[in-house]
Structure formats: structure tokens, C-alpha cells
Amino acid sequence: MILTATLGSIELPLASVQNIPPLVWQTTFVPGGRGDVPRAGRIIAPDVRTIPLDIIVEAESDEDTGDLDAFISAVNLALSTQNTLVLENDEGETAAFYTYPSDPLPVPVNDLYRHGLTYRETMQVRVQPYAYGALDTISEADLETPGSVDLSGMTGEYPAALTVEVGPGTAMADMHSIWLALCADESWAGYVVEATAVTGWDDEVADAGLGVNLVRFAAADPADTGTVDVSDFPGSSYLVLARVKVTAGGSLVISHEYGNDVTETLDHYQWVSLGEVVLPTRKVRGAGTTTLSLTADATTQAAYCHRLAFLPLRWGFCRYHDEDSSSADISALRVEWEDIYVDDVVDYENILGGGLKCLGGQLIVLTEEAAGTALHQHADVDVTYNPRRNWLG
């Protein structure tokens, strides 16, 4: 049962809410199917819903009818521009609709109330198709990165736009680079591959600073080619990253089999982009596997690889990275749809992607400090959204 209706800042004298029409799904056919057979898809049609609201207009004999004239004028003014309509039921659940400007005015002046009589008027309020629930937040404090935020608990019925805030966690002085990627499968953990798990990269050595083993590429050796099993990767384009460092005075040339050579000379660990690739590279029936080859070649001095990362681009992606400085750092990143704020300023030079929207899945987070000496980084991540739904529920 709907108890209250608020238009902008105006609480309406609600009598009842008639049946609210549901979102209308229709089947459409688009070209590009296999064997020239059109693919069936679903779209929302139309993109406007009309909500009928019964309001009560009344005036007692001693009441100044001028106040009601002003009230009706205020309601009409609120409906003549884009606004919000918030409905609340007896369980405290709310649904917010964004209105479209109404023309003609939906609440005509009726002289009945001027004579002390009560009448009902039905307002036909034109709104955008989705209802929006109250703002919700999913937080992950001190997330060890690379890591992910589980979004499977999101409420609503349709994908919602996300606002994502990332800040440094425990013992993380700064953030030099940040990568965010959505994945529809919240259980997939294959986005990080340790270099020691790459088949064919066999020169495994201990790194005292990181406290783990990693892979060394000796300058005197020929190029090292290794493979990663990508059979179970969710189908998507991926950005391939490698966390590498080079002994001072040397360089490392590294690539995957579908990308160009990338040369790195930094003498501390940083995530380096190796370009995009569509994975899995093929589908295999039976017991076969699908692999991706990577090649690394150190010149003059030895180079090292700590781990690889595979960030899906299909469901939503955002990145901040200052490629012109190996020491630049930021204290906060905030993604608001297409606006990406770096320390409260939109940085168009060093950002890529944006527009994160989903319903469930996971948000993969990679961060890197400017010093590049730690095994992991830690970040505080807040994901906020307004649930999108057909109606209250």
C-alpha cells in the first residue's frame, strides 16, 4: 500500500495510486546471427511510463483558498520540468522515478474547492521507465589487491550505474596506478596468474623484498616463451598486464602472441600493459586446452616478472595511470559514470574507460604504489548505487 508521494520537495495529498503499468518488454530481431539467422533480443518499450496519482483537493470554509491556489501552481510548476517522484509504501520501501516535463498542466484548477467542497484529481505523471530504490553501498575495507569486491548482493532487477571510490588502505602510502574491471562471474579468480605458474618460464628465483619466488629472464639467455591456460576464462576482450622490473641499465621486451612488443626499463615493480586480446582464443571440445603464449627477452641486464593480470573489458572498465611519470601518486579515485575524479579533479589525460554499470558479479581491483616494492597493496573500496527495479520489491 502506497502511503506517501513526494514530487520534488512537495508532499502530495494522496488519495490512492492506481495500477502502475509495468515495464514493457518486447522481442526484437537484429541482424548478425549465425547463418544469417537474426538474433532475438529484448528491449524496453516504450521509454516512458505514466503513473496515475489520485490526489485530494479540499478547503474548509475558514481556509484561505489562496493557499490552495499556490499549492496547485507549485505542483504544476514541479511537473513542468524534469523532477523526481518518490513513492513510499507501508513497509518503508521507497521508489524514485525521474519525471518528464508535462504538457498540458496535469492539475487543472477546479472551482469546487473554492466553495468548501472536496474533489479528487487524477494526475498523469510521465516518468522514465525505471524505479530507483534508496542508495545502497557495498564496502570493502583494506582490500588486498589484486583482489575483487563481491557485488552478488546487489539489489534490484536491472543493471545500475555504479559510483566507485578507491583510497589507500593499511600501509599503502600512495596509489600510482589503479585498474577497475567488472566481471559477470563473481566466482572467477583467474584474473591473476603468478609468473611461476606460466608453463615454460622455468628460471624461478627468490625475491627477498617481496618474500616470494618469481621468474627471472637472464640477459644471456634467448627469449623465453611461456603459455597460460585460458580455457576457463569468461568470453571477453581482456587487457593483459605484467608486473615486472628490470635491473638498472637493462631493458625487457615482453609481449603476448597477438600483441606488439613492449619495452620496459623501470628498476622497480610496476604493472605494464601488454595490450588487448580476446579470450579464450578458441573453444575446444573434450580434454583439450586453450592457451595464450607470452614472450619475454631481457637485454644487457636481468629482468623479473612477478605476476600477470587479465582484466575483462566486456562488462565495464576504468583505469588511472600516469604513463609519463614513474613516481606520480594520488590519494583518491572516484568514478561517477563518465566522470573520473583524481583527487577531486577530472583528469582527462591519464584516465581510460568509465561508465561502470552492473547487477551482481564482481569488481576486480588492481593498484600499485609508486615505489613498487610491496608484494600486495591494500585499498579501501566503496561501491554505491541506486537499485533499478520495475517497482517496489
LINVENJO-V400459 format. One record per backbone hydrogen bond with DSSP energy under -1.0 kcal/mol. NH is the residue of the N-H (numbers start at 0). CO is the residue of the C=O. If there is no record, write none. Layout:
nh = [NH;NH]
co = [CO;CO]
This chain:
nh = [2;3;5;6;7;9;11;13;14;15;17;25;27;29;35;36;38;40;42;44;48;50;52;53;54;55;56;62;66;68;69;70;71;72;73;74;75;76;77;78;84;85;86;87;88;89;91;94;95;96;98;99;101;114;115;116;118;120;122;124;126;127;130;131;132;135;137;139;142;144;146;148;150;153;156;157;159;161;162;163;164;165;166;168;171;174;175;176;177;178;179;180;181;182;187;192;194;196;197;198;200;201;203;204;206;210;213;214;215;216;220;223;225;226;227;229;232;235;237;238;239;240;241;242;243;244;245;246;249;250;251;252;253;254;256;258;261;263;268;269;271;273;276;278;291;293;294;295;296;298;300;302;303;304;305;307;308;309;310;312;317;318;319;320;322;324;329;332;333;334;335;338;340;341;342;346;351;353;354;357;361;362;363;364;365;367;376;378;379;380;381;382;383;384;388]
co = [87;87;85;9;83;6;4;11;53;53;51;42;40;38;32;33;29;27;25;23;126;124;122;15;120;12;118;59;63;64;65;66;67;68;69;70;71;72;73;74;96;5;94;3;92;0;88;86;131;84;82;125;78;111;112;111;56;54;52;50;48;97;388;95;386;384;382;380;378;376;364;362;360;150;387;387;357;355;383;334;381;332;379;377;168;329;367;367;319;365;317;363;315;361;184;307;305;193;194;226;197;199;201;213;211;206;204;304;202;302;217;295;293;198;291;289;229;278;276;310;274;308;271;306;269;303;265;301;246;298;263;296;261;294;292;255;253;251;371;243;241;239;237;235;227;225;254;223;252;250;298;216;244;214;242;192;240;190;238;236;179;351;177;349;320;321;174;165;340;163;338;335;333;344;331;339;318;316;336;159;182;148;180;146;178;176;144;142;166;139;164;137;162;135;130]
